[in-house]
Amino acid sequence: MFGLFQALQCFPLALIRGKLPSYASGDFAQHIIGQIYFLRQGWHWPLLLDQKLDVPSGTNIALTDSIPLEALLLKIAHPVFPNMLQGIVLYLALCWTLQPVCAVFALRSLGEKRLIPALAAAVFAACFPTFIFRIGHAALCGQWILLLAIGLYFRATRPGSGSGPVWLLTLINTLTLLVHPYLMVMTGAILGAAPLTLLLRDRNWKTCAPAMIATATSGVGIVVIGSVLGYWGGASGGGYGFYSMNLASPFWPVHSSLFPSVSSSLVEATGGQYEGYQYLGAGVLLVLGMLLLSRRGIKLLTQLPKQHAGLLLACLALTLIAASNRIYFLHVPVLLTHFRVPGAEQMRSSGRMFWPVAYLIMLGGIYGLCRAWPRIWPLVLLAGIALQWQDTRDIRFSVHQTELDLLAPPSTESRQLVSLMQPFDRIEIHPRLECDGVDSPYVMQFLYVAALKNAPVNTMYTARTTSESACLPSAEQPHPLDRQTLIILTGASQRLQALRWNSLQHAQCGVRDKAMFCVAADVPLPAGLSSPPPPPVLPIDQEIVTAGRQLKHNEILESGWSNPEDWGVWSEAPEASLYFNLPTDVRKAGLVMRMHSTPGTPQHVRVLLNGTQIAEWDVKPEDADYQTAFSLPSDIQATSLKLQISNPVQIGQDPRLLGIALLSLKVTKMD
């Protein structure tokens, strides 16, 4: 009842029933777009492929974190409920309902069956900051699965329990792959702990053999299901060691209503440790503190290695993966190493792996408190319930407000965008997100409108990249348009691409906000678009610094460049282009570029103008000037230089493929 109360308080019934929001943004947009396309298409093989996303290769909804298990069930029921075009909010409501239910199940499985401890487990789990904070990643809100797995572990390791619980845990672990792979890894660690605990405690192979067979069966099932449904082969974007957990995070009250002035900066040592947000909540910390203050509580903790050695080892492994190879306590480095757990790069947001450990701390705290303080435990638990509820007040209200906002009428801008895109049956977005994902939050609005129209699009924001959807620069070039296609060019440099489409008489273009919209030359230009501004003329004989705040001509960085930083800009692709719009009296120009290569890795760079090589440089790791000259035909003033970079590499935990660093450049007139 408490879980259902929480769900109905947070999520409007209209959204639970499948109504489409007027807008969607961020990761929520990614999840819901995948489901909208999936539910509208017929059954086909491969089963999870969205054929209209990232045309022509298609997108597996496992890569959009669209909760494939739920999507398949909804698709089966779709003929009965044709108006239910998304189940993301229904899934969230189920998670909010089942979270306290499974927490009580886990506590009862541990051996504590009294009412007040059950109430404490329910409130603590439903008001667990880590759980509520995940609202933006819908699939990862299925943390009730972790609590269910913990409960089944305790039942499976009871003396004389039989093999039923461990086989049920095996089934749950296998199916969790179809919810989210991160959750599957966590439940897999709990499943693997069961035979290990039985072996180390009973010293009898016969006792642990059924659990070992069940664990192996789950592993085989995961490999087979993942292979059949296209889970494997995606490349991680990197980030292991960056999106980690700070060791102080479980105790540091970030997003706390009781301590609103506490800053997250002290537990943000890498810039990505928000992914390792693990605050336990004031109520859980009170219970844990009281347990540790009791001799009887300490004694209970010392018995853990003997009773649940496998679970203790699983928790240790998950904690080490969460902390990664760059371990910090606040901003104090505890251990920095280049060693990586094999396969850990696939868990780029490794800080999440601490979740089962956090729930075990909560459950163990309640169980131990009731035995360490036999007289006052009810008062402590009631105080803990009040503290946990109050501590998460603001973050719970934020979830409620976020969901209400989804029902708000569309803004004027949103209606105009829908009207602009409505006449077209196919949408192309350049650069594709597979080529340049820097502006992905902005691009998602176009993808969401396309999903509402059920129109094919040529790109999609995914958790992993595949070879089928890899960026092909040649495919990004202007091509003849049909009357049903709308081209959307995003980013400052893409406005220059619009001029190329126009100049080749393939299209006519107009600008809205910071995007350019192009249609076939014989199609009326949609209303609400203004004329493209002419590209600015590049100053001659003037040094142009590419540092972020000093860069006055960002149109120069046409493609293949990262975002400018305080010192300059990195190339992040094997080919980078520079665009020059020169004054009318310049027919031959000289170019000087101040650059360096990646540390310890010199780069061989070929410079091409209209496909013809005009220079060749060996760029060293030290800053140096590199020069060339080029001529312009009499009928044009603008040109692009392509820099082909021999060996882009990753540096440390940076997911980009870096080649050359451009600090400044200068164009001179040569007569």
N, C-alpha and C positions, 0 to 999 in steps of 0.2 A: 504493500500500500504506500509506503514511504517513497519507494522508487517510482511508482506510477504518479504520485503527487509531484515529485521533482520533474518528471518528464512533461507532464501537462502544464506545469508552471513555466517551463523553459520554451516549449515548442508549440506554436499555434496549430490547431487541428487541421486547418486548411493545408498547411505544408506537410503535415503527417499523412494526409490523404493523397498527397502527390501533386498538389498544385505547383506550377512552375513559378519561381520568384520573378519579379519584374527585372531584376538584374542579379548578377553573381560576379564575385571577384575572388582573386587569390586562388588558393588551393581548393576551396569549396567549388569554385567555377570549374576547375579541372575535373573534379569528381562528378559533378552533376552533368557536365557536357558529355562525358563518356557514357553515362547511363541514358541520357536523352536519345542519343543516336542509337545506342544498343537496343533500347526498347521499341524503337520505331522500325527497325529492320527485321526481315524475316530470318528464320533459322537457316544457318549455313555453316560451312566448315572453312577455315578454323572457327571453332565455336565462339571464342571471345573477341573476334575481330570486328571492330567498327569500320565498315568499308568506306564510309564517307568522311572519315577523319584521316588527314594526312594522305589524301589521294595522290598517287594510285596505290601506294603500298598498304594503306590502312593502318589502324592503331589497335593494339591489344588493350582492352580495358583494364587488364591487370597493371599496365604501365601508367594508367591515369588514376590508379587507386580508387576505382569506382566500385569496389566491394563485389567482385565477380560472383561469389556465392549467392548474395542477395539478388544481384541482377539476374542471374539465371532463374531463381525462384519467381521473381517478379515477371520475367518474360513468359514463364509457363502460365502464370495467372493473368497475363495481359489481356487475352481475349475476354475475360470476365470483367476486368477493370481497365477498359481502353483509355480512360482519361487520366490514369496514373502514369505520368511520364517521367517521374523521378521517385526514387525510394531513399534518397540520402537522409532526409529529415526523419522518415519512418525508422530507419536504421539507428539514427541518433537517439530517438525516443526509446527504442528498445534497449539501447545501451544504458540510458539513464534509469530505465526500469529494472534491468537485470543486475546492475552494478551492486546494489545493496543485497539483493537476493543471493548472489553468488558469494558475497563476503560472509554472510551468515552461514551458508553451506560450508565454506572453507573453515570457519571457526568451529562449527559443530563437528566437522571431520577431524579437527585437531583434538576434540574431546571436551570442549566447553559448550554446554547446551542451555545455560541459564538465560533469562530474558534480558536483563540489563546489559550483559556483555554482547548479546546479539544486537540489541539496539545500538550499542556503541560501534560495533563493526559495520552496521548498516549506514549510520551517519558518517562515520569516518571515511568509508569507501565512497559514498555518494558525494561527499564534500572533500575528496582528495584533490589537492591543488593540481597535481600532475594530470589527473584525469580531466578535470574541467578545462585546464589550459589547452588541451588537445582539440578543442572544438573545431579549429580550422582544418584539422586533418581527420576527416570523418571516420575513415577505416580504423585509425589508431585509437578511436574512442571505444573500441571493442575490448576494453581491459577487463570486463567481466569474464572473458575467456581465460585470462590469467588466474583470476580468483577461482574459477571452476577447476582449472588444471591443478592448482595448489590443493584444493579440497580432495580431488581424486588421488593426488600423490599421497596424502596422509592416509586415505582409505586403503590404497594399494600396498602401503608399507606396514599396515597393522598385522600383527601375528595372526595367522589363520584366516586372512581376509579373502583368499581366493584370487583368481586372475581377472575377475570381472572389471574392477575399477581400472586396472592398468590397460585393459583392452579398450575400454571406453575412452581413456585418456589418449590412447593411440589414434582412435578415430577422430577425436577432437583436434589433435595435433595435425593430422593429415589435412582435415578440412580447413584448418586455420590458414593454410597456404592460400585458399581462395578468399580469405578476408584481407590479410596483409602479411607479406613475408616476414616483416620484423616480429609480428606477434607469433608467427610460426616458430621462429628461432627461439623466442622466450619460452613458449610452451614445450618446445623440443628439449630445452635444457632441463625443464621440470620433469619431463618424461624420462630423460636419460638418467636423472638422479634416482629414480625408483629402483632399477636393478642394482645400481651402485650402492645405495643404502642397504639393500637386502644382503648383498654380498659382503660388505664390510661389517655389518652388524651380526649376521648369522654365520658367516664363514662357511656357507653351504651353497654349492653351485646349483643343487636341485631347487633350493628355495627361490633363487633369483632367475632361474632359466626361463620361466614364462614371461617375466618382465623383460628379459633380454630379447626374447623372440619378438615380443610385441614392439619393442623399440626399433628393432631391425626392420620389422614389417612396415612401421610408419615411415622409416627412411626410404624404403623401396617405393612405397606408395607415393611419397612426395616427389621422388625423381620421375616416376612414371606419369603422374598427373601433370607435373610441371612441364614435362616434355610434350605431352599430348596437347596441352592448352597453351603452349608457346611462352612459358615463363622464362626460359633460359636463353642466354645469348645477348641480353641487354648489357650495355656498358655503363658503369657508374660514372657520375660526373665528378667523382673525387670528393674529398672532404673528411676522410678518416683522420682523427687527431685535431680537426678544426671544430666539428660539431660534436664535441665531447661533453662529459660531465665534470664539473668542478667538484672536488671532494667536499667542499663546504656547502654545496647546493642543498642537500637534504635538510640542513639546519638554518639556512639563511632565508629570512621571511620575505622573499620577493613576492609581489602581488598580494600582500597581506593587508586585510582591513584593520587588523590590530596594530600594525606597524607601517602605516602608509608612507612614511618618509624614508623607509629603507630603500636604498638604491640597488639596482641589479648589477651595477658596474663592478662591484668587488668580486662577484662570482662570474665575471665575464672576462676571462684571461686571454682567450684566443680570438674573440670576435664572433664566434659561432656557438658559444656554450649555452645560449638560450635553448638550443635543442636538448641540452642536458638538464633542463629545469626539473628539480626533484624535491622541492620544498614539501615536507611531510605534513605541515599544518600544526597549529598550536596545541590542539587537543591530543594528537598523536605524540608530540614531543613531551607533553605533560605526563602521559602514561609511561612513555619510555624512560623519562627522568626518574619517576617514582620507582620503576622497576630496578633501575641501576643503583638506586640509593638503598636497596634492601639486600642484606646478606643472602636471604633466601632467593631473591631474584638473580643474584650473581651465581648462586649454586645451580639454578635452573639453566642458566646460559652455559655453564661449564659442562652440563650433561648433553648439550646439543651435538658435539662431535661424535659421541657414542651412539646416540639414538638416530641421528639423521646426518651421517657423514656425507652421503651422496648429495643431499640437498645443500649442505654447507659448501661443498666443492663447486656445485653448480652456481651458487650465489657468488662465490669468489671469482669464478670465471666470468660471469656476467658483469660483475663490478669492474674487473680489469678491462674488459672490452669497452665498457661505458666510459671509463677514465681515459682509455686509448693509450697511445705511446707518448702523449704530451700531458703529463699528470700535474695538475695544479691544485693547491689549497689556497683559496682566494687568489692572489696574484703571485704567490710564492711557488716557484717551480719545484716539484717533488722529484720528478723523473722525466727527462727529455731524451728520447732515443729514436733512432731510425727503424728499429725493429717493429714489424707489424705482424699481428696474428694472421696466419694464412686465411685468405678469403675475407678479411675484415674490411677491405675497401668496398665490398658490396654493401656493407652496413655503414654507409658514409655518415649517417646521423647516429653514431654509436652511443651517444649519451642516453638514448632511450632504453638501452639494455638493462638499466638499473630498476625498471618498473617492478618486476617480480620480487626483487630484493626489498623494495620499499613496501610492497604489500605484505611480505612476510614479516618485516619489522612491525608493521601495524598489528597484524594478527598475533604475532608472538608477544607483543607488548600487552595486549588485552589478556591473553591466556596467562602470561606470567604474573601480571598485576593481581589477578584474582587469587593466585596462590601465594604470592609474596606478601600481600597485605590482606589477610583474611577478614579483618574487621572494617577497614575503611574503603575497600575497593569500590563499593557502589557509589560513594560520594565522589571519589576520584574520577570514575567513569562518567558520571553525570556532569561533573565540572568539565571534563574533556569534551563531552558532546557539545556543551554550550560554547566552549572555546573554538572548537572546529567549525561550528556553524557560523559563529560571528567572524572568524578569521577569513572565511571564504565568501563573505557577504558580497563584496564588490565584484569579485570575479564571477560569481553566479549571476549577479544582476547584469553584468556585461554580456554573458551568454544570452540571457533573456532578451536584452535590447537588440543584440545582433540578429536574433531570429525575427523579432518584430519588424526590424528594418527591411527584411526580405519581402514583407507584405506591403511595404509602402508603395504608393502609386509611382509609376516611372517618372523620372524627371523630364523636363523639357528636352534636355540634351539626349537622353535615352530614346525618347519618342522620335526625335529627329534622326538619330542614327538608324533606328528600325525602319523608318520611312525611306531613308536613303538606300538601305540595303535590300528593301523588300522586292523591287522589280527583278532582282538577279537570282539565277538558279545555281550559280557556281561562284565561290569566293576564292580569290588567290591573295595571299599575304606575303609580301616581300620586305625584308629578308625573312625567310622561314625561321621559326624559332629554333630549328635544328642548326641553323647557321649563326644566329645571333639572338640569344635569349635575354639580353640585357633589358629589353623593353617588354618582357613578357607580361607584367601586370597590366600594362596598357593594351596589349594585343588581345588579352583574354576577353575584353568586352566585345570585340568583333567575332571571336569564336563563339561566344554565348549567343549572340544574335543569329549567327549562322545555324547554331544548334536549334534555336526556336523555329527557324525556317526549314530545318532538316536539309540544308543545302550543303553539298560537298565543299570541303576546304582542303587546302594543300599543306597544312601544317597542324601541329598540336603540341602542347606543352606536356611532356611526359617525365616520369620519375627516372627512366633509363632510356638510353638511345640504342637503336638497333641498326644493323647494317642496311636494312631495307629503307629506313628513313634518313640515312646519312645525308649530310649537306653536299650537294653537287653544284659548284659555282656556275657551271654551264647552263644548268636548268633555271638559274635565277635571271637569265637575260631576257630582254623584251622579246615578245613573240606576237604574231597576229592574234587579235581578240575576236571572239564571237559576241553576238548581241546579248547573250545570257551571262557573261562573265564580268565580275567587278574585281578590279585590282586595287589592293590597299597597300600603300607604301608607307612604312613607319620610320621615324627617326629623321634627324636633320639631313643626313647624307642622302636619304632616299628621295628627298625632294629633287635632288639632282637627277636621280634615275627617271623621274617623271619627264624631265626634259628630253631624255633619250627616247622614251616611248613616243613623245610628240614628234620629235625630229625624224623618226622613222615612219611617221604617218600610220602607226599602229593604233594610236589611242589619242584621246583628249583627256586632260586631267584638271582637277580642281583641288583646292586645299580646304580642310576643315580641322580645326584644332591643330595638332602637330602631325597629322597624317595627310597623305595625298591619295585621292581616289581617281582611278583611271577607268575609262570605258572605251569601247570600240568607237572609231571615228564617226560612224554613222548612227550612233545612239545619242539621244539628247543627254547632256550632262545633268545629273541629278541636281535638284534645287538645294540651295544652302551652301554651295561650294563657291569659294572665291578663286580668282585667277592665281596661278602659281607665281610667286615672286621670282624675279630674275636672280640668278646666282650672283653674289657679290664679286666684284673685281679684286683680284689678288694684288696687294701692294708689291711694287718692285723695289729691289735693293733694300729690303727691310727684313730683319730677322723676325721670324714668327716662332714664338716659344709654344711648345705643345703641352706645357703644364696646365692642369685643369683650369685654375682661376685666371690664367694669363692667355689662354687660347681664345683668340678673337675670331678665328676663321675655322670653325669646326667642320665646314663643308670640305676642307682639304682631306680629312680622314674618310675617304669614300667607303671603304669596306675592308674587313679583315683586321680592324684595330679594336683594342679593348677601350674601356672608359679612360679618359685622361686622368692621371694622378697628379700629385703635387709637384713631381719632378719632370713629368713627360708622359709618354704613352707607349704601351707594349703592343706589338703585333700578336695576334692570337690565332693565326691561321697560316697554313703553308703559303698562302698568297694574300698580299695586302695591296690596296690600291690607293693612290693619291690623286686628287682632282684639282686641276688648276684652271681657273678662268682668268685669262690674262688681258691686259689692256690692248686696245686695237693696234697700237703701234709696235707691238712686240711680235716679231716673226721668228726670232731665234733666241732661246733663253738658256741661261746656265743655272744649274741647281746645286746647292751645297746642303747636305744633310748631316747633322751632328747625331751620331748614333753609337750604341754599343750592343754587343750580343748578350745572350744569356751567360751567367757566370760559369766559367770553365768550359764553355761550348761555343767556339767560333762558328759563325754562320756564313755560308756561301750564298750570296744574293745576286740574282739576275734581274736587271732592270729592262722592262719591255715597254715600247711605245707602239700601239696598234699592232701588236704581235711580233714586232721586230726588236731584237735585243740591241740596246744602245749602251749598256754598261754592265760590268761584272765586278762585284766587290767581295772581298773576304773581310767580313765585319768581325772585329776582335772584341773581347769582353771589356776593353778599356774605351773610354770616350774618345772619339776621333771624328774628323770631317771626311765625308765621302762626296765626290763631285762627279757630275756628268753634264751634258748639254743636249738639247733637243730642239727641233724645228717644227713649226706649225704650218700647215697648208694655208694658202691665202684666204680661204673662205671660212675658216673657223678660228675661234679664239679660246676654246676650251678643249682640254684633253685630259686623259687619265694615264698615269704611269703605274704599271703593275710591277710589284716586287715579289719575285719568287724566292722563298726562303727555304734553304736546304733541309734543316733538321730542327724544327720546333720541338721543345721539350717541356716537361712539367718540372717546376721547381718546388721541392718540398711538398706541402699539402695543397698548393695552388692547383685547382683543377684545369686551368687554362694551358693551352699549348703555346708557350712563349718562344719568340724567335729573336726579334730585334727591338731595341728600345729607341724610340725617336725622341730626342730632346728638343731639337729646333731645326728649322730649315730656312733657306733664303733663296729666292728666285731673282736672277739678275738679267738685264737686257743685254743681248750680244748682237752687234751689227756686223 
